[in-house]
């Protein structure tokens, strides 16, 4: 229970990875505010975690609603120690993305995270932690996507900026970057088969499968804990080895020549 006595806000936590992260924090002793816009799912998620969780409907594109979420957290739990910026959208048509798509994606995935961090840091005590969810998508080029990876690359830089700016207040900031992780998005692509997702994911992840939400949640819980008290301004890759591979997939030139007629 390494987070006993801590209170966290997790954005976009009504489903998928955000929900897994919220569960992981509660499992480690924290009390959690689930912030999101799917009221039914958010209330159900909070109810499943008992008195340790509270759902607060929050549109993170609205500064006033961010302030209301923080106020509700303080009113209900009396403190705010941890913020996990997880909420994001996948409104991406690659280079064909419109200005509206660019502005929407950056506003949700990056700007709203920065504003939430700004407001949360103002009430956090020393020892507070902000965790930004990055992605391997923010580290490598992609021919089919543009807005999402740009927003995630921005999150990695935002993490460094926040870490330096908030260090005098005793607040740490770390990013956690998953690779392919079982989620509603992967479920849709795989026809709901985690076995198929693992088989496809094995081609690009040295550990031979896609990640699980609880594995990402464990890294977030670690980053939030006193065990990580000397870690700030860096990215924790939770990616099954994805980011250690180059285009050669870890195979030697000889192997490629032998495999190519």
Buried (B, 14 or more C-beta within 10 A) or exposed (E): EBBEEBBBBBBBBBBBBBBBBBBBBBBBBBBBBBBBBBEEBBBBBBEEBEEBBBBBBBBBBEEEBBBBBBBBBBEEBEBBBBBBBBBBBEBBEBEEBEEEBBEBBBBBBBBBBBBBBBBBBEBBEEBBBBBBBBBBBBBBEEEEBBBBBBBBBBBBEBBBEBBEBBEEBEBBBBBBBBBBBBBEEBBEBBEEEBEBBBBBBBEBBEEEBBBBBBBBBBBBBBBBBEEBEEBBBBBBBBBBBBBEBEEEEEEEEEEEEEEEE
